């Protein structure tokens, strides 16, 4: 019984972590569009650059881990 509680806790925290990663990308993408609509080009370019870097890191880590495991 105790092991099932530990497993559920670990699974739920992992799901929350995964959802938070993708939610962060979506929020920054929306912020980039909002900054562009408000006329603040510098913050829009910074936010969109952050999204590109994060997505590139996800892609590279997926590629490396897929080959390793």
Secondary structure, DSSP 8 states (H G I E B T S, - for coil): -HHHHHHHHHHHHHHHHHHHHHHHHHHHHHHHHHHHHTT-HHHHHHHHHHHHHHHHHHHHHHHHHHHH-
